[in-house]
Amino acid sequence: MTSIHTSIDIAKDYLHFGAAHFTLFSATERENLHGHNFFVAASMTCEVGDDGLAFDYNIIKQALAVLCDSLDEKLLLPEHSPHLAIKRSEQVIEVRFADEHMTYLPRDVLLLPVRNVTVEELAGWFLTQLRADPRITELPLTTLDIRVSSGPGQWAGAHWRA
């Protein structure tokens, strides 16, 4: 039988998280702290198997749901920003930006290994997390695209190709 490639899109209502952030525009300019209801979607391509199945989609859906849950109700801060100085202790997370000094409770903050908390960087973070998951690297995917939205009509994507 001739092999058939297929594309699969996953965009479930539960693949979302509410989080606070501020975008950094320069060493002296940033947005005010605010929040979004972010949504996450995935698209992938692969070959359809002899049994008529591509793979178990639940693997991707479950991994994305766990990642979304890990970001939910957090202040997301970019750990690799050249514009922030972040100091952590058990009692407080101190953030310095330009002439500002901000303090947050550790339970409210998630430091992400990104340069800025933007939909572009979040899409890349999700893709990196998925590509580090052995359950996903074992799938017969030829492409994997992750999209993150901070509101209707505003998406950014990150792309992997085999």
C-alpha positions in Angstrom: 0.0 0.0 0.0 1.2 3.5 -0.8 2.2 5.5 2.3 0.1 8.5 3.1 1.2 11.5 5.1 -1.3 13.4 7.2 -1.5 16.6 9.2 -3.0 16.7 12.6 -4.1 19.8 14.5 -4.8 19.9 18.2 -6.5 23.0 19.6 -8.6 22.0 22.7 -10.4 24.4 25.0 -8.5 23.1 28.0 -5.1 23.9 26.4 -4.9 27.3 28.0 -3.4 29.1 31.1 -3.9 32.4 32.8 -0.6 34.2 33.6 0.8 37.6 34.4 3.8 39.1 32.6 5.4 42.3 31.3 7.1 42.5 27.9 10.6 44.1 28.0 11.1 46.5 25.1 14.6 47.8 26.0 16.9 48.3 29.0 14.6 51.1 30.2 11.2 50.5 28.8 8.7 47.7 29.7 5.0 47.1 29.8 3.1 47.4 33.0 2.4 44.1 34.8 -0.8 42.5 33.3 -2.3 39.2 32.5 -3.6 37.1 29.6 -5.5 34.0 29.0 -3.1 32.3 26.8 -4.1 29.4 24.4 -1.9 26.7 23.0 -2.3 24.7 19.8 -0.2 22.0 18.0 0.1 20.9 14.4 2.1 18.0 13.2 2.6 15.8 10.2 3.5 12.1 10.0 3.0 9.0 8.0 -0.2 7.1 8.5 0.6 3.5 9.7 -0.6 0.3 8.1 -3.4 0.2 10.7 -4.8 3.5 9.5 -3.5 5.4 12.5 -0.8 8.1 12.7 -0.2 7.8 16.5 -2.0 8.2 19.8 -2.9 12.0 19.9 -3.5 11.7 23.7 0.3 11.8 24.2 0.5 15.3 22.8 -2.7 16.5 24.4 -1.7 15.3 27.8 1.8 16.8 27.6 0.5 20.1 26.5 -2.1 20.1 29.3 0.6 19.4 31.9 2.7 22.3 30.6 -0.3 24.7 30.6 -1.1 23.7 34.1 2.5 24.5 35.2 2.2 28.1 33.9 -1.4 28.7 35.2 -1.9 31.4 37.8 1.8 32.4 37.8 3.8 35.6 37.2 6.1 34.5 34.3 9.5 36.1 34.4 12.3 35.7 31.8 15.3 34.1 33.4 17.6 35.0 30.5 16.7 38.6 30.0 19.7 40.9 29.7 17.5 43.7 31.2 16.5 42.0 34.4 18.5 41.2 37.5 16.7 38.4 39.4 17.7 37.3 42.9 16.0 34.4 44.5 15.6 33.4 48.2 13.2 31.2 50.0 11.2 34.3 51.2 11.2 36.5 48.1 12.1 36.9 44.5 13.7 40.3 43.9 13.7 41.8 40.4 15.6 44.9 39.3 14.8 46.6 36.0 16.4 50.0 35.2 15.7 52.0 38.4 12.8 49.8 39.5 12.9 47.3 42.3 10.1 44.7 42.5 9.5 41.9 45.0 7.3 38.9 44.6 6.5 35.8 46.6 8.2 32.7 45.2 5.0 30.7 45.1 3.5 33.3 42.7 6.5 33.3 40.2 7.7 31.0 37.6 11.1 31.8 36.1 11.3 30.6 32.5 14.5 30.0 30.5 13.6 32.6 27.9 14.8 36.1 27.1 11.3 37.8 27.2 7.8 36.6 28.1 6.2 37.0 24.7 4.1 34.6 22.6 7.1 34.0 20.4 9.3 32.9 23.3 6.4 30.9 24.9 5.9 29.0 21.7 9.6 28.1 21.6 9.5 27.1 25.3 6.5 24.8 24.7 8.3 23.2 21.6 11.5 22.7 23.6 9.6 21.1 26.4 7.8 18.7 24.1 11.0 17.8 22.2 12.6 16.9 25.5 9.8 14.4 26.3 10.9 10.9 25.4 7.2 9.9 24.8 7.0 12.6 22.1 10.5 12.0 20.5 9.5 8.4 19.9 6.5 9.4 17.8 6.9 9.2 14.0 6.5 12.9 13.5 8.1 14.7 10.6 7.0 18.1 11.7 5.8 19.7 15.0 4.5 23.2 15.2 3.4 24.9 18.4 1.3 28.1 18.5 0.6 30.3 21.5 -2.0 33.1 21.6 -2.3 35.9 24.0 -5.7 36.9 22.7 -8.0 36.5 19.7 -6.2 36.9 16.4 -2.7 37.2 17.9 -0.6 34.0 17.6 3.1 33.1 17.3 4.5 29.8 16.4 7.7 27.7 16.8 8.5 24.9 14.3 10.5 21.7 14.3 11.3 19.6 11.2 12.8 16.1 11.2 
